[in-house]
Amino acid sequence: MSIARDLFTLMFFPAGLGLLAAGLLFQWVDRKLLARFQNRLGPRWFQPFADVVKLLGKEEIQPQGANPLLFAALPIIALAGALAAALAVPLFGLPPVFSYPGDLIVTLYLLSLLTLCIGLAGAQTRDRFSLTGALRVFTQLFAYEAPFILALLTPAVALMLAGAGGSWQINELAQSAAARAWFALTLPITFVVALIGLMGKLELPPFDAPEAETEIVAGALTEYSGRGLALFTLARAVELVVGLMLVTALYLGGTGQGALAAVLFTAKALGLLLVVVVLQTVLARLRIDQTVNLWWRLGSVLVIGQWLLIVLFRVLQ
């Protein structure tokens, strides 16, 4: 009975249907705000749910030459990685389901599974659009991954250098951040790098070259349909929520106690989503070479510069 109860709990919240629903709602907010900023009406609130249900009911066609096992397994692994990453993150200001030492490192790598699976999904087919998209996915991965990871590790490094105790545990970092000034104010450079890196991880404009509709149809996922495409869509929706909540927990005051703290935490995450939508609206798509040349160099230099400022401030104290 204990195992059945645990499975039922995981299924519904937060690593199950509750998180999937939250991801689709966040996707709707993203699409709706983007449409309004572009003087369009945008979709109704149920449109992301209807899209997923429609895809789940469609026939899944496997392209000739694709590995059957990989073709079926990659969408499942992508969604499983995003859901597993959510277990250690304080979603909506609530305590994480499963917190352990070093979970920040594990979570960051679990969030990378989606990108790796999308790239492999395109690389295993013979379609030219899928192959081009896969090449762009892996190229862009090398551009944003290092700055993004370093930016999310910066609050832990700052606490260690400040003598406030060191930890690579997300929940402990979030609680420490709640007792201090927002790291977004004291570490503004890495906060911006983390937010932009999240946009690159989710392939949002201006980092949407891997799936540029006007150039390569749907990029690496051009050959996917039905259930596989639905699972990739759900994985991206879940990663949007987890990424925003993780940045909020580390940079925007951490977590507190009570219902009011949870509401404020969620409001801050939605505020980050608003900033992301504004950036999507005002910025044009970057070519893949521009993303690599600009962000790999600039992002890494900015993070290292912030770390040097932390060390210098510590020495001068």
C-alpha positions in Angstrom: 0.0 0.0 0.0 2.9 2.4 0.8 4.3 2.0 -2.7 0.9 2.5 -4.3 0.4 5.7 -2.3 3.8 7.1 -3.2 3.2 6.4 -6.9 -0.2 8.0 -6.7 1.3 11.1 -5.0 4.1 11.4 -7.6 1.6 11.0 -10.4 -0.5 14.0 -9.4 1.9 16.5 -7.8 4.4 17.9 -8.3 6.1 15.5 -10.7 3.0 14.3 -12.5 -0.2 15.7 -13.8 -0.1 18.8 -11.6 3.3 19.8 -13.0 2.3 18.9 -16.6 -0.8 21.1 -16.2 1.3 24.0 -14.8 3.7 23.7 -17.7 1.0 24.0 -20.2 -0.5 26.9 -18.4 2.9 28.7 -18.4 3.2 28.0 -22.1 -0.2 29.5 -22.6 0.8 32.6 -20.7 3.9 32.9 -22.8 2.0 32.5 -26.1 -0.8 34.9 -25.0 1.5 37.7 -23.8 3.7 37.3 -26.9 0.5 37.6 -29.1 -0.8 40.7 -27.2 2.6 42.4 -27.5 2.5 41.7 -31.3 -1.1 43.1 -31.5 -2.6 39.7 -31.9 -5.4 37.9 -29.9 -3.4 34.8 -29.1 -4.8 31.4 -28.0 -7.4 30.6 -25.4 -6.3 29.2 -22.1 -7.1 25.6 -23.1 -5.3 25.6 -26.5 -2.0 24.0 -25.2 -4.0 21.2 -23.6 -6.0 20.7 -26.8 -2.8 20.6 -28.8 -1.4 17.9 -26.6 -4.6 15.8 -26.5 -4.8 16.1 -30.3 -1.2 14.9 -30.8 -1.7 12.0 -28.4 -4.7 10.9 -30.5 -2.8 11.1 -33.9 -0.9 8.3 -35.6 2.8 8.2 -34.9 4.7 7.7 -38.1 8.3 6.3 -37.9 10.5 7.6 -40.7 12.4 5.1 -42.8 16.0 4.6 -41.6 15.4 5.7 -38.0 16.3 3.5 -35.1 12.9 2.2 -33.7 14.2 2.0 -30.1 15.7 5.5 -30.1 12.8 7.0 -31.9 10.4 5.8 -29.3 12.6 6.2 -26.2 14.0 9.7 -26.7 10.7 11.6 -26.0 10.1 9.5 -22.9 13.7 10.1 -21.6 13.3 13.9 -22.3 10.0 14.1 -20.3 11.4 11.8 -17.5 14.5 14.0 -17.2 12.4 17.2 -16.9 10.1 15.6 -14.3 13.0 14.2 -12.3 14.6 17.6 -12.2 11.4 19.1 -10.7 11.7 16.8 -7.6 14.5 18.9 -6.1 13.2 22.3 -7.0 10.9 24.3 -4.7 8.0 24.6 -7.1 5.6 27.5 -6.4 7.4 28.1 -3.1 6.6 24.7 -1.7 9.3 22.5 -0.2 10.9 20.1 -2.8 9.7 16.5 -2.8 13.2 15.1 -2.7 16.2 17.2 -1.5 19.7 15.8 -1.1 23.3 17.1 -1.0 24.5 18.1 -4.5 21.0 18.1 -6.0 21.8 21.5 -7.8 24.4 19.8 -9.9 22.2 16.8 -10.7 19.2 19.1 -11.5 21.3 21.1 -14.0 22.3 18.0 -15.9 18.8 16.6 -15.8 17.6 19.8 -17.4 20.1 19.2 -20.3 18.5 15.9 -21.1 15.8 17.5 -23.2 18.3 19.3 -25.4 20.4 16.1 -25.9 17.3 14.1 -26.7 16.0 16.6 -29.3 19.4 16.7 -30.9 19.7 12.9 -31.1 16.1 12.7 -32.3 17.0 14.8 -35.3 20.5 13.2 -35.9 19.1 9.7 -36.3 16.9 10.5 -39.2 17.7 11.1 -42.9 15.6 14.2 -43.3 17.7 17.2 -44.2 15.7 19.6 -42.1 16.0 17.3 -39.0 19.8 16.9 -39.5 20.2 20.7 -39.9 18.2 21.2 -36.8 20.1 18.6 -34.8 23.4 20.2 -35.8 22.1 23.6 -34.7 20.8 22.1 -31.4 24.2 20.7 -30.5 26.1 23.8 -31.6 23.9 26.1 -29.6 24.2 23.7 -26.6 27.9 24.3 -26.4 27.3 28.1 -26.6 24.9 28.5 -23.7 25.4 25.5 -21.4 28.7 26.6 -19.7 27.5 30.2 -18.9 24.1 28.9 -17.8 25.5 26.3 -15.4 28.1 28.7 -14.0 25.5 31.4 -13.5 23.2 29.1 -11.4 26.2 27.9 -9.3 27.2 31.5 -8.5 24.8 32.0 -5.5 26.4 28.9 -3.9 29.9 30.2 -4.6 29.0 33.7 -3.2 27.7 32.2 0.0 30.8 30.1 0.4 33.1 33.1 -0.1 31.0 35.1 2.3 31.6 32.5 5.0 27.9 31.8 5.3 28.3 28.1 4.8 28.6 26.2 1.5 26.0 24.0 0.0 25.1 22.6 -3.4 21.6 21.8 -2.2 18.8 23.8 -3.8 16.5 23.9 -0.8 19.3 25.1 1.5 20.4 27.7 -1.0 16.8 28.9 -1.4 16.4 29.2 2.4 19.7 31.1 2.7 18.6 33.5 -0.1 15.3 34.2 1.8 17.3 35.7 4.7 19.4 38.0 2.5 19.0 40.6 -0.2 18.0 39.3 -3.5 20.9 37.8 -5.4 19.4 39.4 -8.5 20.5 42.8 -6.9 23.8 41.7 -5.5 24.8 39.5 -8.4 23.1 41.2 -11.3 25.5 40.0 -14.0 25.0 36.3 -13.4 21.3 36.8 -12.9 21.0 38.1 -16.5 23.2 35.4 -17.8 21.1 32.7 -16.1 17.9 34.2 -17.5 19.3 34.4 -21.1 20.8 31.0 -20.7 17.3 29.6 -19.8 15.9 31.1 -23.0 18.7 29.4 -25.0 18.0 26.1 -23.3 14.3 26.4 -24.2 15.1 27.6 -27.7 13.0 30.7 -27.3 13.6 33.8 -29.6 16.2 35.1 -30.3 17.8 31.6 -29.8 15.3 29.7 -31.9 17.6 29.0 -34.8 17.4 25.2 -34.1 13.7 25.2 -35.0 13.4 28.2 -37.3 10.0 27.5 -39.0 10.8 29.8 -42.0 14.1 27.9 -42.6 14.0 24.3 -41.5 10.3 23.6 -40.8 10.4 22.2 -37.2 14.1 21.6 -37.0 15.2 18.4 -35.3 11.6 17.4 -34.6 10.4 17.6 -38.2 9.9 13.9 -38.5 8.1 13.5 -35.2 4.3 13.3 -34.9 1.7 11.9 -32.6 2.8 10.7 -29.2 6.5 11.5 -29.6 5.9 15.1 -30.5 3.4 15.4 -27.6 5.9 14.1 -25.1 8.6 16.5 -26.4 6.0 19.4 -26.1 5.2 18.4 -22.5 8.9 18.1 -21.6 9.6 21.6 -22.9 6.6 22.9 -20.9 7.8 21.3 -17.7 11.3 22.6 -18.3 9.9 26.1 -18.7 8.3 25.9 -15.2 11.3 24.2 -13.5 13.8 26.7 -15.0 11.8 29.7 -14.0 11.3 28.3 -10.5 14.9 27.5 -10.1 16.1 31.0 -11.1 13.5 32.4 -8.8 14.6 30.3 -5.8 18.2 31.2 -6.3 18.1 34.8 -7.3 14.8 36.4 -6.2 14.6 35.9 -2.5 14.3 32.1 -2.1 11.4 30.5 -0.3 9.5 31.5 2.8 6.9 30.0 5.1 3.1 30.1 4.6 0.7 30.6 1.8 1.6 34.2 1.3 5.2 33.3 0.7 4.1 30.7 -1.9 1.9 33.2 -3.7 4.8 35.8 -3.8 7.2 33.1 -5.1 4.8 32.2 -7.9 4.3 35.9 -8.7 8.0 36.4 -9.0 8.3 33.4 -11.3 5.5 34.8 -13.5 7.3 38.2 -13.5 10.4 36.4 -14.9 8.2 34.9 -17.5 7.0 38.4 -18.4 10.6 39.5 -18.8 11.3 36.5 -21.1 8.3 37.3 -23.3 9.4 41.0 -23.6 12.8 39.8 -24.7 11.2 37.5 -27.3 9.2 40.4 -28.6 12.0 43.0 -29.0 14.8 40.7 -30.2 15.1 39.2 -33.7 16.4 35.7 -34.3 20.1 35.2 -34.1 22.0 33.1 -36.7 23.6 30.1 -35.1 27.1 31.5 -35.7 26.1 34.7 -34.0 24.8 32.8 -31.0 28.0 30.9 -30.7 30.4 33.8 -31.3 28.4 36.2 -29.1 27.1 34.2 -26.2 29.9 31.6 -25.7 32.5 34.4 -25.3 30.4 37.1 -23.7 28.4 34.9 -21.3 31.5 33.1 -20.0 33.4 36.3 -19.6 30.5 38.0 -17.8 30.2 35.1 -15.3 33.9 34.9 -14.6 33.9 38.7 -14.2 31.2 38.4 -11.6 33.1 35.8 -9.7 36.2 38.1 -9.7 34.1 40.9 -8.3 32.9 38.6 -5.5 36.4 37.6 -4.6 37.6 41.2 -4.8 34.8 42.4 -2.5 35.6 39.6 -0.1 39.3 40.5 0.0 38.5 44.2 0.6 36.2 43.5 3.5 
